[in-house]
């Protein structure tokens, strides 16, 4: 049981499991970028991208939407709670990943990547907030 920063509630997950879960959530954003890089040329050919420089938009729109919406995930989590927002972001990330995988046009791929970036923004910012909610002081610094 991990006591939270206040020390009056208990969290039913072992510390190692908790840290692995948060690290896995944060790694999904890097995965969404890195998994696309080797396949950009193949995707561009399959989706009929005329200009080879346009294929870079797959990464660019994801990063811009993820960065822009990272400003909103914290206030949403403050309003509705960390767990519901993280679960919604994870579900949205998975659904938009499927849409991107089965996209039949380049514009559909870009739309899926924008939506995926929106949902991954919560997976990027909220694990750090959850960590700060659960730990304080030196223990928080060691866990990060």
The first five atom37 places (N, CA, C, CB, O) and aatype in JSON, in Angstrom:
{
  "aatype": [20, 20, 20, 20, 20, 20, 20, 20, 20, 20, 20, 20, 20, 20, 20, 20, 20, 20, 20, 20, 20, 20, 20, 20, 20, 20, 20, 20, 20, 20, 20, 20, 20, 20, 20, 20, 20, 20, 20, 20, 20, 20, 20, 20, 20, 20, 20, 20, 20, 20, 20, 20, 20, 20, 20, 20, 20, 20, 20, 20, 20, 20, 20, 20, 20, 20, 20, 20, 20, 20, 20, 20, 20, 20, 20, 20, 20, 20, 20, 20, 20, 20, 20, 20, 20, 20, 20, 20, 20, 20, 20, 20, 20, 20, 20, 20, 20, 20, 20, 20, 20, 20, 20, 20, 20, 20, 20, 20, 20, 20, 20, 20, 20, 20, 20, 20, 20, 20, 20, 20, 20, 20, 20, 20, 20, 20, 20, 20, 20, 20, 20, 20, 20, 20, 20, 20, 20, 20, 20, 20, 20, 20, 20, 20],
  "atom_mask": [
    [1, 1, 1, 1, 1],
    [1, 1, 1, 1, 1],
    [1, 1, 1, 1, 1],
    [1, 1, 1, 1, 1],
    [1, 1, 1, 1, 1],
    [1, 1, 1, 1, 1],
    [1, 1, 1, 1, 1],
    [1, 1, 1, 1, 1],
    [1, 1, 1, 1, 1],
    [1, 1, 1, 1, 1],
    [1, 1, 1, 1, 1],
    [1, 1, 1, 1, 1],
    [1, 1, 1, 1, 1],
    [1, 1, 1, 1, 1],
    [1, 1, 1, 1, 1],
    [1, 1, 1, 1, 1],
    [1, 1, 1, 1, 1],
    [1, 1, 1, 1, 1],
    [1, 1, 1, 1, 1],
    [1, 1, 1, 1, 1],
    [1, 1, 1, 1, 1],
    [1, 1, 1, 1, 1],
    [1, 1, 1, 1, 1],
    [1, 1, 1, 1, 1],
    [1, 1, 1, 1, 1],
    [1, 1, 1, 1, 1],
    [1, 1, 1, 1, 1],
    [1, 1, 1, 1, 1],
    [1, 1, 1, 1, 1],
    [1, 1, 1, 1, 1],
    [1, 1, 1, 1, 1],
    [1, 1, 1, 1, 1],
    [1, 1, 1, 1, 1],
    [1, 1, 1, 1, 1],
    [1, 1, 1, 1, 1],
    [1, 1, 1, 1, 1],
    [1, 1, 1, 1, 1],
    [1, 1, 1, 1, 1],
    [1, 1, 1, 1, 1],
    [1, 1, 1, 1, 1],
    [1, 1, 1, 1, 1],
    [1, 1, 1, 1, 1],
    [1, 1, 1, 1, 1],
    [1, 1, 1, 1, 1],
    [1, 1, 1, 1, 1],
    [1, 1, 1, 1, 1],
    [1, 1, 1, 1, 1],
    [1, 1, 1, 1, 1],
    [1, 1, 1, 1, 1],
    [1, 1, 1, 1, 1],
    [1, 1, 1, 1, 1],
    [1, 1, 1, 1, 1],
    [1, 1, 1, 1, 1],
    [1, 1, 1, 1, 1],
    [1, 1, 1, 1, 1],
    [1, 1, 1, 1, 1],
    [1, 1, 1, 1, 1],
    [1, 1, 1, 1, 1],
    [1, 1, 1, 1, 1],
    [1, 1, 1, 1, 1],
    [1, 1, 1, 1, 1],
    [1, 1, 1, 1, 1],
    [1, 1, 1, 1, 1],
    [1, 1, 1, 1, 1],
    [1, 1, 1, 1, 1],
    [1, 1, 1, 1, 1],
    [1, 1, 1, 1, 1],
    [1, 1, 1, 1, 1],
    [1, 1, 1, 1, 1],
    [1, 1, 1, 1, 1],
    [1, 1, 1, 1, 1],
    [1, 1, 1, 1, 1],
    [1, 1, 1, 1, 1],
    [1, 1, 1, 1, 1],
    [1, 1, 1, 1, 1],
    [1, 1, 1, 1, 1],
    [1, 1, 1, 1, 1],
    [1, 1, 1, 1, 1],
    [1, 1, 1, 1, 1],
    [1, 1, 1, 1, 1],
    [1, 1, 1, 1, 1],
    [1, 1, 1, 1, 1],
    [1, 1, 1, 1, 1],
    [1, 1, 1, 1, 1],
    [1, 1, 1, 1, 1],
    [1, 1, 1, 1, 1],
    [1, 1, 1, 1, 1],
    [1, 1, 1, 1, 1],
    [1, 1, 1, 1, 1],
    [1, 1, 1, 1, 1],
    [1, 1, 1, 1, 1],
    [1, 1, 1, 1, 1],
    [1, 1, 1, 1, 1],
    [1, 1, 1, 1, 1],
    [1, 1, 1, 1, 1],
    [1, 1, 1, 1, 1],
    [1, 1, 1, 1, 1],
    [1, 1, 1, 1, 1],
    [1, 1, 1, 1, 1],
    [1, 1, 1, 1, 1],
    [1, 1, 1, 1, 1],
    [1, 1, 1, 1, 1],
    [1, 1, 1, 1, 1],
    [1, 1, 1, 1, 1],
    [1, 1, 1, 1, 1],
    [1, 1, 1, 1, 1],
    [1, 1, 1, 1, 1],
    [1, 1, 1, 1, 1],
    [1, 1, 1, 1, 1],
    [1, 1, 1, 1, 1],
    [1, 1, 1, 1, 1],
    [1, 1, 1, 1, 1],
    [1, 1, 1, 1, 1],
    [1, 1, 1, 1, 1],
    [1, 1, 1, 1, 1],
    [1, 1, 1, 1, 1],
    [1, 1, 1, 1, 1],
    [1, 1, 1, 1, 1],
    [1, 1, 1, 1, 1],
    [1, 1, 1, 1, 1],
    [1, 1, 1, 1, 1],
    [1, 1, 1, 1, 1],
    [1, 1, 1, 1, 1],
    [1, 1, 1, 1, 1],
    [1, 1, 1, 1, 1],
    [1, 1, 1, 1, 1],
    [1, 1, 1, 1, 1],
    [1, 1, 1, 1, 1],
    [1, 1, 1, 1, 1],
    [1, 1, 1, 1, 1],
    [1, 1, 1, 1, 1],
    [1, 1, 1, 1, 1],
    [1, 1, 1, 1, 1],
    [1, 1, 1, 1, 1],
    [1, 1, 1, 1, 1],
    [1, 1, 1, 1, 1],
    [1, 1, 1, 1, 1],
    [1, 1, 1, 1, 1],
    [1, 1, 1, 1, 1],
    [1, 1, 1, 1, 1],
    [1, 1, 1, 1, 1],
    [1, 1, 1, 1, 1],
    [1, 1, 1, 1, 1],
    [1, 1, 1, 1, 1]
  ],
  "atom_positions": [
    [[0.83, -1.17, 0.0], [0.0, 0.0, 0.0], [0.88, 1.24, 0.0], [-0.95, 0.0, 1.2], [1.84, 1.33, 0.77]],
    [[0.55, 2.17, -0.85], [1.32, 3.4, -0.94], [0.49, 4.53, -0.36], [1.72, 3.7, -2.42], [-0.58, 4.84, -0.89]],
    [[0.94, 5.14, 0.71], [0.19, 6.29, 1.22], [0.36, 7.47, 0.3], [0.64, 6.65, 2.65], [1.41, 7.66, -0.31]],
    [[-0.69, 8.27, 0.19], [-0.57, 9.46, -0.64], [0.19, 10.54, 0.12], [-1.96, 9.97, -1.08], [0.6, 10.33, 1.26]],
    [[0.37, 11.69, -0.53], [1.16, 12.77, 0.07], [0.59, 13.21, 1.41], [1.23, 13.96, -0.87], [1.34, 13.62, 2.3]],
    [[-0.73, 13.13, 1.57], [-1.35, 13.52, 2.83], [-1.2, 12.47, 3.91], [-2.8, 13.82, 2.62], [-1.26, 12.79, 5.09]],
    [[-1.02, 11.21, 3.51], [-0.79, 10.14, 4.46], [-2.04, 9.53, 5.06], [0.06, 10.63, 5.55], [-1.94, 8.62, 5.87]],
    [[-3.24, 10.0, 4.68], [-4.45, 9.49, 5.31], [-5.21, 8.49, 4.44], [-5.35, 10.63, 5.67], [-6.15, 7.86, 4.94]],
    [[-4.86, 8.33, 3.17], [-5.52, 7.36, 2.3], [-4.5, 6.35, 1.82], [-6.2, 8.06, 1.1], [-3.29, 6.58, 1.91]],
    [[-4.98, 5.21, 1.31], [-4.08, 4.19, 0.82], [-4.39, 3.88, -0.64], [-4.18, 2.92, 1.67], [-5.54, 3.94, -1.08]],
    [[-3.36, 3.56, -1.35], [-3.45, 3.24, -2.76], [-3.18, 1.75, -2.92], [-2.45, 4.08, -3.6], [-2.13, 1.29, -2.48]],
    [[-4.09, 0.98, -3.51], [-3.97, -0.49, -3.49], [-3.0, -1.07, -4.52], [-5.32, -1.08, -3.72], [-3.19, -2.21, -4.95]],
    [[-1.99, -0.35, -4.92], [-1.04, -0.86, -5.89], [0.37, -0.74, -5.31], [-1.16, -0.08, -7.23], [0.69, 0.23, -4.63]],
    [[1.2, -1.73, -5.57], [2.58, -1.67, -5.11], [3.3, -0.55, -5.84], [3.3, -3.03, -5.32], [2.95, -0.19, -6.97]],
    [[4.32, -0.01, -5.19], [5.03, 1.14, -5.75], [5.65, 0.83, -7.11], [6.1, 1.6, -4.79], [5.61, 1.66, -8.01]],
    [[6.23, -0.34, -7.26], [6.86, -0.71, -8.53], [5.82, -0.78, -9.64], [7.59, -2.06, -8.4], [6.05, -0.29, -10.74]],
    [[4.68, -1.39, -9.36], [3.6, -1.47, -10.35], [3.1, -0.08, -10.72], [2.45, -2.32, -9.82], [2.83, 0.2, -11.88]],
    [[2.98, 0.76, -9.72], [2.5, 2.12, -9.93], [3.44, 2.89, -10.85], [2.35, 2.85, -8.59], [2.99, 3.55, -11.79]],
    [[4.72, 2.82, -10.58], [5.71, 3.54, -11.4], [5.75, 2.97, -12.81], [7.11, 3.47, -10.76], [5.85, 3.73, -13.78]],
    [[5.67, 1.65, -12.95], [5.66, 1.04, -14.28], [4.42, 1.45, -15.07], [5.71, -0.48, -14.16], [4.51, 1.69, -16.28]],
    [[3.29, 1.53, -14.41], [2.07, 1.96, -15.08], [2.2, 3.4, -15.59], [0.88, 1.85, -14.12], [1.87, 3.68, -16.74]],
    [[2.69, 4.28, -14.74], [2.84, 5.68, -15.16], [3.88, 5.82, -16.26], [3.23, 6.54, -13.97], [3.69, 6.59, -17.2]],
    [[4.98, 5.09, -16.16], [6.01, 5.14, -17.19], [5.47, 4.61, -18.52], [7.25, 4.33, -16.76], [5.79, 5.13, -19.59]],
    [[4.66, 3.56, -18.45], [4.07, 3.01, -19.67], [3.12, 4.0, -20.33], [3.33, 1.72, -19.36], [3.12, 4.13, -21.55]],
    [[2.33, 4.7, -19.53], [1.43, 5.71, -20.09], [2.21, 6.82, -20.77], [0.54, 6.29, -18.98], [1.85, 7.27, -21.86]],
    [[3.28, 7.26, -20.13], [4.09, 8.33, -20.71], [4.83, 7.86, -21.97], [5.1, 8.85, -19.67], [5.08, 8.66, -22.87]],
    [[5.16, 6.59, -22.04], [5.89, 6.06, -23.19], [5.02, 5.94, -24.43], [6.48, 4.71, -22.85], [5.54, 5.83, -25.54]],
    [[3.72, 5.97, -24.27], [2.83, 5.84, -25.42], [3.0, 6.99, -26.4], [1.38, 5.76, -24.96], [2.84, 6.8, -27.61]],
    [[3.31, 8.16, -25.92], [3.52, 9.29, -26.83], [4.77, 9.08, -27.67], [3.62, 10.6, -26.05], [4.75, 9.3, -28.88]],
    [[5.84, 8.65, -27.04], [7.06, 8.38, -27.79], [6.83, 7.24, -28.79], [8.22, 8.02, -26.84], [7.35, 7.28, -29.91]],
    [[6.06, 6.25, -28.39], [5.75, 5.15, -29.29], [4.97, 5.64, -30.51], [4.94, 4.08, -28.55], [5.22, 5.19, -31.63]],
    [[4.05, 6.55, -30.3], [3.24, 7.07, -31.4], [4.08, 7.82, -32.42], [2.15, 7.99, -30.86], [3.72, 7.9, -33.6]],
    [[5.18, 8.36, -32.0], [6.08, 9.05, -32.93], [7.05, 8.05, -33.55], [6.86, 10.18, -32.2], [7.18, 7.99, -34.78]],
    [[7.72, 7.28, -32.72], [8.8, 6.42, -33.2], [8.32, 5.28, -34.09], [9.53, 5.85, -32.03], [9.05, 4.84, -34.98]],
    [[7.12, 4.8, -33.87], [6.64, 3.69, -34.67], [6.33, 4.13, -36.1], [5.39, 3.07, -34.02], [6.31, 3.3, -37.01]],
    [[6.08, 5.4, -36.31], [5.75, 5.92, -37.64], [6.99, 6.21, -38.49], [4.93, 7.18, -37.51], [6.93, 6.11, -39.71]],
    [[8.08, 6.55, -37.87], [9.25, 7.02, -38.61], [9.75, 6.04, -39.67], [10.35, 7.3, -37.66], [9.97, 6.46, -40.81]],
    [[9.95, 4.76, -39.36], [10.46, 3.86, -40.39], [9.48, 3.63, -41.55], [10.81, 2.54, -39.78], [9.89, 3.24, -42.64]],
    [[8.2, 3.86, -41.3], [7.18, 3.55, -42.31], [6.7, 4.76, -43.09], [6.01, 2.9, -41.65], [5.78, 4.63, -43.9]],
    [[7.29, 5.92, -42.89], [6.78, 7.13, -43.56], [6.79, 6.99, -45.08], [7.62, 8.34, -43.16], [5.81, 7.36, -45.72]],
    [[7.85, 6.49, -45.65], [7.92, 6.36, -47.11], [6.88, 5.37, -47.63], [9.33, 5.91, -47.54], [6.24, 5.63, -48.65]],
    [[6.71, 4.26, -46.95], [5.74, 3.25, -47.37], [4.32, 3.81, -47.25], [5.88, 1.96, -46.52], [3.5, 3.62, -48.14]],
    [[4.04, 4.5, -46.13], [2.71, 5.1, -45.95], [2.43, 6.13, -47.03], [2.59, 5.76, -44.56], [1.32, 6.17, -47.57]],
    [[3.42, 6.94, -47.35], [3.23, 7.96, -48.38], [2.89, 7.31, -49.72], [4.49, 8.84, -48.51], [2.01, 7.79, -50.44]],
    [[3.57, 6.24, -50.06], [3.28, 5.54, -51.31], [1.89, 4.92, -51.29], [4.32, 4.46, -51.57], [1.14, 5.04, -52.26]],
    [[1.55, 4.26, -50.19], [0.25, 3.58, -50.09], [-0.92, 4.55, -50.08], [0.21, 2.72, -48.83], [-2.0, 4.25, -50.6]],
    [[-0.72, 5.73, -49.48], [-1.81, 6.7, -49.36], [-1.8, 7.73, -50.49], [-1.74, 7.41, -48.03], [-2.61, 8.66, -50.49]],
    [[-0.89, 7.59, -51.42], [-0.87, 8.45, -52.6], [-0.43, 9.87, -52.34], [-2.21, 8.48, -53.21], [-1.01, 10.81, -52.88]],
    [[0.58, 10.05, -51.53], [1.11, 11.38, -51.25], [2.03, 11.77, -52.39], [1.87, 11.43, -49.87], [3.03, 11.09, -52.66]],
    [[1.69, 12.87, -53.08], [2.46, 13.28, -54.25], [3.82, 13.88, -53.87], [1.67, 14.29, -55.07], [4.85, 13.51, -54.44]],
    [[3.82, 14.78, -52.91], [5.05, 15.44, -52.49], [5.65, 14.66, -51.32], [4.78, 16.94, -52.09], [4.99, 14.47, -50.29]],
    [[6.88, 14.23, -51.48], [7.5, 13.4, -50.43], [7.69, 14.16, -49.12], [8.84, 12.87, -50.91], [7.76, 13.54, -48.07]],
    [[7.76, 15.49, -49.16], [7.89, 16.26, -47.93], [6.59, 16.28, -47.13], [8.31, 17.69, -48.26], [6.61, 16.5, -45.92]],
    [[5.46, 16.06, -47.78], [4.18, 16.06, -47.08], [4.05, 14.91, -46.09], [3.04, 15.99, -48.07], [3.27, 14.99, -45.14]],
    [[4.8, 13.84, -46.31], [4.7, 12.69, -45.41], [5.14, 13.04, -43.99], [5.53, 11.54, -45.93], [4.74, 12.37, -43.04]],
    [[5.95, 14.07, -43.85], [6.4, 14.51, -42.53], [5.26, 15.1, -41.7], [7.51, 15.54, -42.67], [5.37, 15.21, -40.48]],
    [[4.18, 15.46, -42.36], [3.01, 15.99, -41.64], [2.44, 14.98, -40.65], [1.93, 16.41, -42.63], [1.82, 15.36, -39.66]],
    [[2.63, 13.7, -40.91], [2.14, 12.66, -40.02], [2.72, 12.85, -38.62], [2.5, 11.25, -40.56], [2.02, 12.65, -37.62]],
    [[3.97, 13.24, -38.55], [4.63, 13.5, -37.27], [4.31, 14.92, -36.79], [6.15, 13.31, -37.39], [4.01, 15.12, -35.61]],
    [[4.37, 15.88, -37.67], [4.17, 17.28, -37.3], [2.81, 17.58, -36.71], [4.36, 18.13, -38.49], [2.72, 18.27, -35.69]],
    [[1.74, 17.08, -37.34], [0.4, 17.38, -36.81], [0.18, 16.71, -35.47], [-0.69, 16.93, -37.8], [-0.52, 17.24, -34.61]],
    [[0.79, 15.55, -35.28], [0.7, 14.87, -34.0], [1.36, 15.7, -32.91], [1.34, 13.47, -34.07], [0.78, 15.92, -31.85]],
    [[2.56, 16.17, -33.17], [3.29, 16.95, -32.16], [2.6, 18.28, -31.84], [4.71, 17.22, -32.63], [2.53, 18.67, -30.68]],
    [[2.1, 18.96, -32.86], [1.43, 20.25, -32.64], [0.14, 20.06, -31.84], [1.12, 20.94, -33.99], [-0.12, 20.8, -30.89]],
    [[-0.66, 19.07, -32.21], [-1.91, 18.86, -31.48], [-1.64, 18.37, -30.07], [-2.81, 17.85, -32.22], [-2.34, 18.76, -29.13]],
    [[-0.65, 17.55, -29.9], [-0.3, 17.06, -28.57], [0.2, 18.19, -27.68], [0.77, 15.96, -28.66], [-0.21, 18.31, -26.52]],
    [[1.06, 19.02, -28.22], [1.58, 20.14, -27.44], [0.51, 21.16, -27.12], [2.7, 20.82, -28.19], [0.47, 21.69, -26.0]],
    [[-0.36, 21.44, -28.08], [-1.41, 22.43, -27.85], [-2.43, 22.0, -26.81], [-2.12, 22.73, -29.13], [-2.84, 22.8, -25.97]],
    [[-2.83, 20.76, -26.87], [-3.86, 20.29, -25.95], [-3.31, 19.86, -24.59], [-4.59, 19.14, -26.57], [-4.08, 19.56, -23.68]],
    [[-1.99, 19.82, -24.46], [-1.4, 19.52, -23.14], [-1.79, 20.58, -22.12], [0.14, 19.41, -23.24], [-1.79, 20.32, -20.91]],
    [[-2.13, 21.76, -22.6], [-2.55, 22.84, -21.7], [-3.92, 22.57, -21.07], [-2.59, 24.15, -22.46], [-4.25, 23.14, -20.03]],
    [[-4.72, 21.72, -21.69], [-6.08, 21.49, -21.23], [-6.26, 20.24, -20.38], [-6.99, 21.42, -22.4], [-7.23, 20.14, -19.63]],
    [[-5.34, 19.3, -20.48], [-5.53, 18.04, -19.75], [-5.44, 18.23, -18.24], [-4.49, 17.01, -20.2], [-6.18, 17.58, -17.5]],
    [[-4.57, 19.1, -17.78], [-4.46, 19.36, -16.34], [-5.72, 19.96, -15.75], [-3.3, 20.28, -16.08], [-6.24, 19.43, -14.76]],
    [[-6.25, 21.05, -16.33], [-7.51, 21.6, -15.82], [-8.68, 20.62, -15.91], [-7.85, 22.86, -16.56], [-9.54, 20.6, -15.03]],
    [[-8.72, 19.82, -16.97], [-9.79, 18.81, -17.07], [-9.66, 17.78, -15.95], [-9.75, 18.12, -18.44], [-10.66, 17.36, -15.37]],
    [[-8.43, 17.37, -15.66], [-8.21, 16.4, -14.59], [-8.5, 17.0, -13.23], [-6.78, 15.87, -14.64], [-8.95, 16.3, -12.33]],
    [[-8.25, 18.29, -13.06], [-8.59, 18.95, -11.8], [-10.11, 19.01, -11.62], [-8.0, 20.37, -11.76], [-10.61, 18.87, -10.5]],
    [[-10.82, 19.21, -12.71], [-12.27, 19.34, -12.64], [-12.97, 17.99, -12.48], [-12.78, 20.03, -13.88], [-13.87, 17.85, -11.65]],
    [[-12.55, 17.0, -13.29], [-13.27, 15.72, -13.34], [-12.54, 14.58, -12.64], [-13.52, 15.35, -14.77], [-13.1, 13.49, -12.51]],
    [[-11.33, 14.8, -12.21], [-10.55, 13.76, -11.55], [-9.51, 13.17, -12.48], [-11.47, 12.65, -11.05], [-9.7, 13.13, -13.7]],
    [[-8.41, 12.72, -11.9], [-7.3, 12.2, -12.7], [-7.69, 10.9, -13.43], [-6.09, 11.94, -11.81], [-7.44, 10.75, -14.63]],
    [[-8.3, 9.99, -12.69], [-8.6, 8.68, -13.25], [-9.53, 8.74, -14.47], [-9.22, 7.8, -12.19], [-9.2, 8.14, -15.5]],
    [[-10.66, 9.43, -14.41], [-11.53, 9.46, -15.59], [-10.86, 10.11, -16.8], [-12.8, 10.21, -15.26], [-11.07, 9.67, -17.93]],
    [[-10.07, 11.14, -16.58], [-9.42, 11.81, -17.7], [-8.33, 10.92, -18.29], [-8.83, 13.17, -17.26], [-8.21, 10.83, -19.52]],
    [[-7.55, 10.25, -17.45], [-6.52, 9.34, -17.97], [-7.16, 8.18, -18.72], [-5.64, 8.8, -16.81], [-6.69, 7.81, -19.8]],
    [[-8.23, 7.62, -18.19], [-8.9, 6.52, -18.88], [-9.51, 6.97, -20.2], [-9.99, 5.92, -17.98], [-9.45, 6.24, -21.19]],
    [[-10.09, 8.16, -20.24], [-10.64, 8.7, -21.48], [-9.53, 8.94, -22.5], [-11.41, 10.01, -21.21], [-9.69, 8.64, -23.68]],
    [[-8.41, 9.48, -22.04], [-7.27, 9.72, -22.94], [-6.72, 8.4, -23.47], [-6.16, 10.5, -22.22], [-6.39, 8.3, -24.65]],
    [[-6.63, 7.4, -22.63], [-6.12, 6.1, -23.07], [-7.07, 5.45, -24.08], [-5.92, 5.17, -21.86], [-6.63, 4.92, -25.1]],
    [[-8.36, 5.49, -23.8], [-9.35, 4.93, -24.73], [-9.33, 5.68, -26.06], [-10.77, 4.98, -24.11], [-9.35, 5.07, -27.13]],
    [[-9.28, 7.01, -25.99], [-9.22, 7.81, -27.21], [-7.95, 7.55, -28.0], [-9.31, 9.27, -26.88], [-7.98, 7.49, -29.23]],
    [[-6.85, 7.39, -27.29], [-5.57, 7.09, -27.94], [-5.65, 5.76, -28.69], [-4.43, 7.06, -26.91], [-5.19, 5.65, -29.83]],
    [[-6.23, 4.76, -28.06], [-6.34, 3.44, -28.69], [-7.26, 3.48, -29.91], [-6.86, 2.41, -27.68], [-6.93, 2.9, -30.95]],
    [[-8.39, 4.15, -29.79], [-9.34, 4.23, -30.91], [-8.73, 4.99, -32.08], [-10.65, 4.9, -30.46], [-8.83, 4.56, -33.23]],
    [[-8.09, 6.13, -31.78], [-7.5, 6.91, -32.87], [-6.29, 6.2, -33.48], [-7.08, 8.3, -32.37], [-5.97, 6.41, -34.65]],
    [[-5.62, 5.36, -32.7], [-4.53, 4.55, -33.26], [-5.08, 3.56, -34.29], [-3.78, 3.8, -32.14], [-4.47, 3.34, -35.33]],
    [[-6.23, 2.98, -33.98], [-6.87, 2.08, -34.94], [-7.32, 2.81, -36.19], [-8.06, 1.38, -34.3], [-7.15, 2.31, -37.3]],
    [[-7.88, 4.0, -36.01], [-8.28, 4.8, -37.18], [-7.07, 5.12, -38.05], [-8.97, 6.11, -36.73], [-7.15, 5.04, -39.27]],
    [[-5.96, 5.48, -37.43], [-4.75, 5.79, -38.19], [-4.23, 4.54, -38.9], [-3.66, 6.37, -37.26], [-3.77, 4.63, -40.04]],
    [[-4.3, 3.4, -38.24], [-3.8, 2.17, -38.85], [-4.62, 1.76, -40.07], [-3.81, 1.04, -37.82], [-4.08, 1.18, -41.02]],
    [[-5.92, 2.05, -40.05], [-6.78, 1.64, -41.15], [-7.18, 2.8, -42.06], [-8.01, 0.98, -40.6], [-8.14, 2.67, -42.83]],
    [[-6.48, 3.91, -41.99], [-6.79, 5.06, -42.84], [-6.57, 4.69, -44.31], [-5.91, 6.28, -42.46], [-5.59, 4.03, -44.67]],
    [[-7.5, 5.14, -45.15], [-7.4, 4.84, -46.58], [-6.99, 6.05, -47.4], [-8.72, 4.31, -47.09], [-6.78, 5.94, -48.61]],
    [[-6.87, 7.2, -46.76], [-6.4, 8.39, -47.46], [-5.46, 9.16, -46.54], [-7.59, 9.29, -47.92], [-5.47, 8.98, -45.32]],
    [[-4.66, 10.01, -47.15], [-3.7, 10.77, -46.36], [-4.4, 11.76, -45.45], [-2.71, 11.49, -47.27], [-3.95, 11.99, -44.32]],
    [[-5.48, 12.36, -45.91], [-6.2, 13.32, -45.06], [-6.85, 12.6, -43.87], [-7.28, 14.06, -45.88], [-6.9, 13.17, -42.78]],
    [[-7.33, 11.39, -44.06], [-7.88, 10.61, -42.94], [-6.77, 10.26, -41.95], [-8.57, 9.33, -43.45], [-6.99, 10.27, -40.74]],
    [[-5.6, 9.94, -42.47], [-4.46, 9.64, -41.6], [-4.09, 10.87, -40.77], [-3.24, 9.17, -42.42], [-3.84, 10.76, -39.57]],
    [[-4.05, 12.04, -41.41], [-3.71, 13.27, -40.68], [-4.77, 13.6, -39.63], [-3.56, 14.44, -41.65], [-4.43, 14.02, -38.52]],
    [[-6.04, 13.41, -39.96], [-7.11, 13.68, -38.99], [-6.98, 12.73, -37.79], [-8.5, 13.52, -39.65], [-7.15, 13.14, -36.64]],
    [[-6.68, 11.47, -38.06], [-6.51, 10.5, -36.97], [-5.3, 10.86, -36.12], [-6.35, 9.07, -37.53], [-5.34, 10.7, -34.9]],
    [[-4.24, 11.34, -36.74], [-3.05, 11.71, -35.99], [-3.28, 12.97, -35.14], [-1.88, 11.94, -36.94], [-2.74, 13.08, -34.04]],
    [[-4.07, 13.91, -35.63], [-4.42, 15.08, -34.82], [-5.19, 14.64, -33.59], [-5.25, 16.11, -35.65], [-4.88, 15.04, -32.47]],
    [[-6.2, 13.8, -33.79], [-6.99, 13.29, -32.67], [-6.13, 12.47, -31.72], [-8.17, 12.45, -33.17], [-6.3, 12.55, -30.5]],
    [[-5.23, 11.68, -32.26], [-4.34, 10.88, -31.43], [-3.44, 11.79, -30.59], [-3.49, 9.92, -32.29], [-3.17, 11.49, -29.43]],
    [[-2.98, 12.88, -31.17], [-2.17, 13.84, -30.43], [-2.95, 14.49, -29.3], [-1.63, 14.9, -31.36], [-2.41, 14.7, -28.22]],
    [[-4.21, 14.79, -29.54], [-5.05, 15.38, -28.51], [-5.16, 14.43, -27.32], [-6.46, 15.7, -29.07], [-4.99, 14.85, -26.17]],
    [[-5.43, 13.18, -27.59], [-5.59, 12.22, -26.49], [-4.25, 11.88, -25.83], [-6.24, 10.95, -27.01], [-4.2, 11.64, -24.62]],
    [[-3.18, 11.87, -26.6], [-1.88, 11.54, -25.99], [-1.36, 12.66, -25.12], [-0.86, 11.21, -27.07], [-0.48, 12.45, -24.29]],
    [[-1.89, 13.87, -25.29], [-1.44, 14.98, -24.45], [-1.74, 14.71, -22.98], [-2.1, 16.3, -24.9], [-0.96, 15.07, -22.11]],
    [[-2.87, 14.09, -22.71], [-3.19, 13.73, -21.33], [-2.29, 12.63, -20.81], [-4.64, 13.3, -21.22], [-1.96, 12.6, -19.62]],
    [[-1.9, 11.73, -21.69], [-1.01, 10.64, -21.28], [0.41, 11.13, -21.06], [-1.02, 9.52, -22.33], [1.23, 10.45, -20.44]],
    [[0.7, 12.3, -21.57], [2.02, 12.89, -21.39], [2.1, 13.69, -20.09], [2.38, 13.78, -22.58], [3.11, 13.65, -19.39]],
    [[1.05, 14.41, -19.77], [1.1, 15.34, -18.63], [0.53, 14.77, -17.33], [0.37, 16.6, -18.99], [1.04, 15.08, -16.25]],
    [[-0.49, 13.97, -17.42], [-1.17, 13.53, -16.2], [-0.39, 12.55, -15.32], [-2.45, 12.9, -16.57], [-0.54, 12.6, -14.1]],
    [[0.43, 11.66, -15.89], [1.2, 10.79, -14.98], [2.09, 11.56, -14.01], [2.05, 9.85, -15.8], [2.24, 11.15, -12.86]],
    [[2.67, 12.66, -14.45], [3.49, 13.47, -13.53], [2.62, 14.08, -12.44], [4.24, 14.57, -14.3], [3.04, 14.17, -11.29]],
    [[1.42, 14.52, -12.8], [0.51, 15.09, -11.8], [0.06, 14.02, -10.81], [-0.7, 15.73, -12.49], [-0.06, 14.29, -9.61]],
    [[-0.2, 12.83, -11.3], [-0.61, 11.73, -10.42], [0.51, 11.39, -9.46], [-1.02, 10.49, -11.24], [0.28, 11.14, -8.28]],
    [[1.72, 11.38, -9.98], [2.88, 11.09, -9.13], [3.02, 12.13, -8.03], [4.16, 11.06, -9.98], [3.31, 11.79, -6.88]],
    [[2.81, 13.39, -8.37], [2.89, 14.46, -7.37], [1.74, 14.38, -6.36], [2.88, 15.83, -8.05], [1.89, 14.78, -5.21]],
    [[0.6, 13.85, -6.8], [-0.52, 13.65, -5.88], [-0.22, 12.56, -4.85], [-1.78, 13.3, -6.65], [-0.67, 12.66, -3.7]],
    [[0.51, 11.55, -5.24], [0.74, 10.38, -4.38], [1.95, 10.51, -3.47], [0.91, 9.17, -5.23], [1.95, 9.94, -2.38]],
    [[2.96, 11.23, -3.9], [4.2, 11.32, -3.13], [4.55, 12.77, -2.85], [5.35, 10.63, -3.87], [4.07, 13.68, -3.52]],
    [[5.39, 12.96, -1.84], [5.84, 14.3, -1.5], [7.34, 14.24, -1.16], [5.02, 14.89, -0.31], [7.86, 13.2, -0.79]],
    [[7.99, 15.36, -1.3], [9.38, 15.5, -0.86], [10.36, 14.6, -1.58], [9.48, 15.22, 0.59], [10.29, 14.43, -2.8]],
    [[11.28, 14.03, -0.81], [12.34, 13.19, -1.36], [11.79, 11.95, -2.08], [13.29, 12.77, -0.25], [12.31, 11.52, -3.11]],
    [[10.73, 11.4, -1.52], [10.15, 10.19, -2.14], [9.63, 10.49, -3.53], [9.02, 9.63, -1.26], [9.76, 9.66, -4.43]],
    [[9.03, 11.65, -3.72], [8.56, 12.05, -5.03], [9.73, 12.21, -5.99], [7.75, 13.34, -4.94], [9.66, 11.75, -7.13]],
    [[10.79, 12.86, -5.55], [11.96, 13.08, -6.39], [12.62, 11.76, -6.8], [12.98, 13.96, -5.68], [13.06, 11.61, -7.93]],
    [[12.68, 10.81, -5.89], [13.27, 9.51, -6.2], [12.4, 8.73, -7.19], [13.46, 8.69, -4.92], [12.92, 7.99, -8.02]],
    [[11.1, 8.88, -7.11], [10.19, 8.14, -7.96], [10.17, 8.69, -9.38], [8.81, 8.15, -7.38], [10.03, 7.92, -10.33]],
    [[10.3, 9.99, -9.52], [10.3, 10.58, -10.86], [11.54, 10.17, -11.57], [10.2, 12.1, -10.8], [11.74, 10.55, -12.72]]
  ]
}
